Amino acid sequence: MPLLFALFAVSFALLSACSSLLAMRWRRTIRTIALPLFTLAGVAAVTSGFMVLIHPDSFSLILPFGLPWHNWHIRLDALAGLFLIIVGILSIAAGIHGRSYVHSLERGAESVVALGGFSALFLMGMLLVILADDALLFMIAWELMSLASYFLVAFQHEYAANRRAAFLYLLMAHIGGLLILISFGVLAAFADSQFTFTALRTAELSPLWASIAFTLALIGFGMKAGLVPLHAWLPEAHPVAPSHISALMSGAMLKVAVYGFVRSVFDLNGELQWQWGVVVLFIGSISALMGVLYALMQHDLKRLLAYHSVENLGIIFIGLGLSLLFLATGHYGLGTLALLAALYHSINHALFKGLLFLGAGAILHSTHERDLEQMGGLLRRMPWTGLWFLIGCLSISALPPFNGFISEWLTFQAALSAWQLESGVLRSVIPIAAAVLALTGALAAACFVKVYAVAFLGQARSRHVRRARPAPKGMRVAQGLLAILCIVLGVLPGPTLALLNQISAQLLGHGLPATSINNWLWLIPISNTTASYSAPLLVFALTLTIAALLWLLQRRFIRVRQRRCDAWDCGFIPPNAQMQYSATGFAQPIRRVFGGLFMIEESLNTRSSDGSWRYQLRVGDRAWGLFYLPLVHAVEAAARRVVRLQSGNVRVYLGWTLATLLLLLWLVS
């Protein structure tokens, strides 16, 4: 039955793509048929995922498609069920938001068809990646996901910047896909050239070949996940895509990359090695810190959120690195805890980042602005969006009792148990990663204080913002759905961890003790003597404190005679919008402290018309100068040398073809 609902989800996504073609003649079919089918696909995926997590088992099926000698295999287990839930929830919210977006879209029928069709194919690709039980179907679905999302990034292709962002994304997606394919090929070489995951699990690799397969998988999936320094496409592609697609890409597609890495390394790649954990921990720490620092420097709201995706994927990989370290050294309880923390943060990031991107889309819809420096006072004009966005800001800042706190706290609990390791080097490395995680959390909180204060408080800084109206009902409902889930997963973490524990038991063969996670009131990940947390008690205490304060204030001032008058301003003139703290000014101290990590260009010049001074600041990503530009120059130099082979002589070309064929025959033999 769970597998049947998963197939329903794929079928609904395919039907949504096909029905989008009707919009060429009847535009309303996108809102009345295609997007409801898109949302139904999400509902079916969530249903399938919960069914397999509540009653953990694995369900397999061989489809009558594929190659003559290799049919497609699909399989649904607890790990796949979790990521079906993540993709399904985001697709439900995106489908609801998308109806309002399409209704206000002032573009031709071809654009509407492209948006609806490629959105559904994008969802279908993600679902098939999660369900695939052989490398060939996995790669076909991976390419479908990448190509469909490329066309969505290039949706507004009339702008050159959008075309460049889409091409960069497509290029890096295909490089990553090639590395993933080679990784599967290495595993298949030791599994009698069989590409089913069942055969790959039985492959007996030497430590060297296992490390090669791991490295290829880390780079390939890390490129899709946006890990530093492979993140360049992410802050370029996310801002230019439609906002509900940005929510899907950040909230769901990046988690599909996490799923692929977990499936490849924890499930298929044989015995784990502690060196892998060190590498993943280092890359995750660098990604988390650099992601949040670059996010602080951004003033484009969607670009800022994209860099925060780099940060949060880094946090997820910190958890995965800790899990690899502990599992490889025989500390299975701590390894399980770190894995559950990473999976929990995967859910959390999907929820609050989807919420924030949908909130950014609502702001863009109402104000036609992405620049924080042009916003201000939106809370009075868009109160519901302001409330939901505030919940997203508190969640991503890892403040209790919201969901982001739970997963980061669990990651800390695993990291602070490093004293149990025998290796002195590892006992020193892991606390450094924990310190980076703590710094990342503080900087994330500072960043979203900036975002919310500049965008929603104070006075409007531009004419578009002053004329803003509340977002359409569909957009508010989609945000509210994700905001409520952020609160639920923060206040009641026990049931979620109990479901995640089923994944660990199925994937690793062991999970956390039931007493640690089945208590709805207290969360005790390790033992009573180390640390525990109770979100319900915290909420109760906060509610009681606020109620007591309100009662005391009312009792103290209720009988006092009040008189209203203007506040004394010491002769200070009323401040205008230009006198408010700007996003640039708010981030200035951080920019000074960490200035060496950025490429900073500052200029100060006068305007010719009125003689006023204009300050311009550009903060660039050092990854371009240190990694990408040297790589581009090397490729260009190699291309100039290879071009000499283009002699125009057919016999020379045939000679090269023969030499290549002989080389391939020698490799195969």
PyMOL commands that set and color helices and strands:
alter all, ss='L'
color gray80, all
select helices_A, chain A and resi 2-24+29-54+78-103+109-131+135-153+160-189+197-201+207-225+234-240+243-268+274-297+301-328+332-367+372-374+378-381+383-396+403-415+418-420+424-456+463-466+473-491+493-507+514-517+535-557+577-579+583-593+595-597+622-645+650-668
alter helices_A, ss='H'
color red, helices_A
select strands_A, chain A and resi 59-67+70-76+598-606+613-621
alter strands_A, ss='S'
color yellow, strands_A
deselect
rebuild
show_as cartoon
